């Protein structure tokens, strides 16, 4: 994963909610509520080059802290409970943490939005995975109070589990392009461009941008990265879209 980051000059990668992962086809991931293997992801993963600090997105309380050293599992996991005004209680789960970094927390502790809660664990203590945060939104703990809440489900029971674990992007707020792979690569677009446009219409950047939409003062590329649009050009097809 770190080699992939270096090759693409990126800081982090995303693992998507609802993704069907063949990487989970091994012992220990038997179905819950189904005889099928658990391969459908119930969270969003943020993959990083190295362990980084995690801060609470919402006010809440520590519901549970648990650790295990089972291969390909969570390592240390933290669950926070939340209640906003008169709304229902819900939970956020943070998996693959450094165990020692949670020593300052205990069940019942009040957490404020923006508080430091833990640091991600490295490979040797987070189930053998490259450092990443498994962030999961949970509407009901369904009686699982030991902290070992399922992070994946069988595809056949996805319709049930997605009600228990809604899309965590409701909190994270990544824009849609963050999870979409473009149908056409930049190199393919450049080849098509040469067929229909004169070379006098130059391209402004050595590392070409794949801009897919604009909103307000920003343009967004196919990876979800935002660019402040400070270029005043002659209006042409696409520029004002």
C-alpha positions in Angstrom: 0.0 0.0 0.0 2.8 2.4 0.9 4.5 1.7 -2.5 1.2 2.5 -4.2 1.0 5.8 -2.3 4.5 6.6 -3.4 3.8 5.7 -7.1 0.7 7.9 -7.2 2.0 10.7 -4.9 -1.0 10.6 -2.6 -1.3 10.9 1.2 -4.2 8.5 1.8 -6.6 6.0 0.1 -10.2 5.2 0.6 -11.9 1.8 1.1 -15.6 2.1 0.3 -18.8 1.3 2.1 -20.7 -1.6 0.6 -17.6 -2.8 -1.3 -17.5 -6.6 -1.9 -14.0 -7.6 -0.9 -12.5 -10.9 -2.0 -9.6 -10.2 0.4 -11.8 -11.4 3.2 -12.1 -14.9 1.9 -10.3 -16.8 4.6 -11.0 -18.5 7.9 -12.4 -16.3 10.7 -14.8 -14.4 8.5 -17.7 -16.9 8.5 -21.2 -15.4 8.1 -23.3 -13.7 10.9 -26.9 -14.4 10.1 -25.9 -16.2 6.9 -23.9 -19.3 5.9 -22.1 -17.3 3.2 -18.7 -15.8 3.8 -18.6 -12.2 5.0 -17.1 -10.0 2.3 -19.3 -6.9 2.1 -17.7 -3.9 3.9 -19.9 -2.0 6.4 -17.5 1.0 6.9 -15.2 3.4 5.1 -11.5 2.8 5.4 -8.9 5.5 5.3 -5.6 4.0 4.4 -2.4 5.9 5.4 1.3 5.8 5.0 1.9 5.6 8.7 -0.1 5.7 12.0 -1.8 9.1 12.5 -3.8 10.6 15.3 -7.6 10.3 15.3 -10.0 13.1 16.5 -13.7 12.7 17.4 -16.0 14.1 14.7 -18.9 14.4 17.2 -19.6 14.8 20.9 -20.3 11.5 22.6 -19.3 9.0 25.3 -17.0 6.1 25.4 -19.2 3.0 24.9 -16.6 0.3 24.7 -12.8 -0.3 24.2 -11.6 -3.8 23.2 -8.5 -5.4 21.9 -7.5 -8.6 20.2 -4.5 -10.0 18.4 -6.4 -12.2 15.8 -5.0 -12.0 12.3 -6.9 -9.7 9.9 -9.2 -8.4 12.8 -9.6 -4.9 14.3 -6.7 -5.0 16.7 -7.9 -2.3 19.2 -11.3 -0.9 18.6 -13.2 2.0 20.2 -16.9 2.6 20.1 -18.4 6.0 21.0 -22.1 6.6 21.7 -23.9 9.8 20.5 -27.2 11.5 21.0 -28.1 14.7 19.3 -31.0 16.7 20.9 -34.1 14.4 21.0 -32.8 12.1 18.3 -32.1 8.4 18.7 -28.8 7.1 20.2 -26.3 6.0 17.7 -22.7 4.9 17.6 -19.4 5.4 15.8 -16.7 2.7 15.6 -13.0 3.3 15.1 -11.0 0.2 14.3 -7.2 -0.7 14.0 -6.0 1.6 16.8 -2.8 1.6 18.8 -3.7 0.0 22.1 -1.5 2.2 24.3 -3.0 5.4 22.7 -6.4 4.5 24.3 -5.1 4.2 27.8 -6.4 7.7 28.7 -10.0 6.5 28.0 -12.4 4.5 30.0 -16.1 3.6 29.5 -18.4 6.5 30.2 -15.8 9.2 29.5 -17.3 12.3 27.8 -15.8 13.1 24.4 -16.1 16.6 22.8 -16.0 17.1 19.1 -12.4 17.6 18.0 -10.9 15.8 21.0 -8.0 13.5 20.4 -9.2 9.9 21.0 -6.5 7.6 19.7 -3.7 6.9 17.3 -3.8 4.3 14.5 -1.9 1.1 15.1 0.9 -0.2 12.9 1.0 -3.5 11.1 2.1 -5.6 14.1 -0.9 -4.6 16.3 -3.8 -3.9 14.1 -4.5 -7.4 12.7 -1.6 -7.3 10.2 -3.1 -4.5 8.0 -1.3 -1.5 6.6 -2.2 1.4 9.0 -5.8 2.6 8.3 -8.9 3.7 10.1 -12.0 1.6 9.9 -14.8 4.1 10.5 -18.3 2.6 11.0 -21.7 4.2 11.8 -24.0 2.0 13.8 -27.7 2.6 14.5 -28.1 -0.3 17.0 -25.5 -2.5 18.8 -28.1 -5.3 18.7 -26.9 -6.7 22.0 -23.2 -6.9 21.0 -21.6 -5.2 24.0 -18.0 -6.7 23.9 -16.7 -4.2 21.3 -16.3 -6.9 18.7 -19.0 -5.5 16.4 -19.0 -7.0 12.8 -17.3 -4.7 10.3 -18.3 -6.9 7.3 -21.3 -8.9 6.4 -22.4 -11.6 3.9 -23.7 -10.2 0.6 -27.0 -12.1 1.0 -27.8 -10.1 4.2 -26.6 -6.7 3.1 -30.1 -5.3 3.0 -30.4 -6.0 6.7 -27.0 -4.8 7.8 -27.1 -1.6 5.8 -30.0 -0.5 8.0 -28.0 -1.4 11.2 -24.9 0.3 9.8 -25.8 3.2 7.5 -23.3 4.8 5.2 -20.6 6.5 7.4 -20.2 9.2 4.7 -23.2 10.8 6.3 -20.7 12.0 8.9 -17.4 12.0 6.9 -18.8 14.1 4.0 -16.5 13.0 1.2 -17.8 14.2 -2.2 -19.1 11.6 -4.7 -16.0 11.7 -6.9 -14.0 10.4 -3.9 -15.5 6.9 -4.5 -15.8 6.8 -8.3 -13.2 5.5 -10.8 -13.4 7.6 -14.0 -14.4 5.7 -17.1 -11.6 7.3 -19.1 -8.0 7.8 -18.1 -6.2 11.1 -18.6 -3.9 9.6 -21.2 -7.0 8.3 -23.2 -8.6 11.8 -23.0 -5.4 13.4 -24.3 -5.3 11.0 -27.2 -8.9 11.8 -28.1 -8.2 15.5 -27.7 -5.4 15.4 -30.3 -7.9 14.0 -32.8 -10.3 16.9 -32.6 -8.4 20.0 -31.3 -5.5 22.0 -32.8 -2.2 21.9 -30.9 -2.5 25.7 -30.6 -5.0 25.0 -27.8 -2.4 24.2 -25.2 -2.8 22.3 -21.9 -1.8 24.4 -18.9 -0.3 21.7 -16.6 2.4 19.1 -17.0 0.4 16.8 -14.7 -2.9 17.0 -16.5 -6.1 17.6 -14.5 -9.3 15.6 -15.0 -11.9 18.2 -14.0 -15.4 16.7 -13.8 -17.5 19.5 -12.3 -17.6 22.9 -10.7 -19.5 24.4 -7.9 -19.2 28.0 -6.7 -15.5 29.0 -6.8 -14.2 25.4 -6.9 -13.5 22.8 -9.6 -13.4 19.1 -8.7 -11.3 16.5 -10.4 -12.1 12.8 -10.8 -10.6 11.8 -7.5 -12.6 14.4 -5.5 -9.8 16.9 -5.0 -11.0 20.5 -5.0 -9.2 23.3 -6.8 -9.9 27.0 -6.3 -10.7 28.3 -9.8 -8.7 31.5 -10.2 -8.2 31.3 -14.0 -10.2 33.9 -15.9 -10.6 32.4 -19.4 -12.7 33.2 -22.4 -15.9 31.3 -21.7 -16.1 28.1 -23.7 -18.0 24.8 -23.5 -17.3 23.3 -20.1 -15.8 26.3 -18.4 -19.0 27.5 -16.9 -20.5 24.0 -16.3 
